[in-house]
Amino acid sequence: MGSGEPPTGNPPEEPGARAGSGVAMISIRYVLPLLVTLAGLVVMALGGENNLEGGAGIVSAGAAIYMVNWLFRAGATGDLEREREAAARDYFSEHGRWPD
């Protein structure tokens, strides 16, 4: 391998190029939490005093769904960054310079 060649192996994929960025994933990430939150707001608006607590719980569940999705994506992005850093370090060890 010459000094100007990149490291062997497949390069990590870009976040937007990953599988699962279709309609189903968008529905789970954004539409489901929105629908749950709206359902909670409807329960709060149409019910009596007792339904306010239940509606608030449903709204909280919608927010929790969104946050869990966000945390999962943030963790996956961190894994991708660690893989890129490890590949760059391997390249540096082999070639004596940091990849471009």
N, C-alpha and C positions, 0 to 999 in steps of 0.2 A: 504494500500500500504506500503510495507516495505521500509527501508531506502536505499536499494541497487537497487530498481526498477527504470527504466527510467520513465519520465513523460508519461502520457497517451496521446493518439492521434497519428495521423500519423506523422512520421518524415518528414521534408521537403526533396524533391527529390534533387538529385545531378544535377548540370547543364547539364551534358551529358545525363542524363536519362530522360530529359523532352521530351514531345511530340513536334514534329516539327523539329527534327534534321535529317530529311531524305533528299532525293534528291531534293525535291521541295524547302526546306528551304535553302539548299546550293546554289541552282540555284538563288534564290532571293538575298541571301547575297553576293555572289561572282561573279556568272556568269553574271547576269544582269548589275551590275556596270561595269564589264570588257567589255561587248559588247557595252554599251553606250559610254564608253571611247574610245574604238577602232573605233567606228563609227565617233566620233569627230575627231580623228586623221586622218582617211581616208578623211573626208571632208576637213581638213586643208591641207593634202598632195596633193589632186587632184584638189582642187579649186584654184581660183585666190586670189588676195589680199583681196577682200571682203569676201571670205569664211573663212579667218583666224579667224575673230571675231566670226562667227557662229560656227565654229569648236571648238574654245576655250570655247564657251558657252556650247556646247554639252559635252566636256570633263569635264567641271565644274559640269554639271548635273550628270555625272557618279560618280564623286568624292562625290557629295552630297548624292547620293543614298547609297553609301558605308558608309559614315559617319552617316547618319540617322540610318542605320542598326546597326552600332557599338554602337551608343548612346542608342538605344533601348536595346541591349544586356547588356550594362553596367548598365542601370537602373534596368533591371530584376535581374541581379546578386546582386545588392544592396538590392533589396527587399528580396531576399533569405537570405542574410546575416542578415538583420534585423529580419526576422522570426526566424532564428536560435538563435540569441541573445535573443529575447523575450522568446523563449522556455527555454533557459538556465536560464534566470532570474526567470521564473516561477518555474522551478525545484529547484533553489536555495532558493526561498521563502518558498517552501513547505518542503524541506529536510535539509536546513541549510548548504549545501555544493554545490560547483560548480560541474556540471556533467563532467564526464571524456570525 
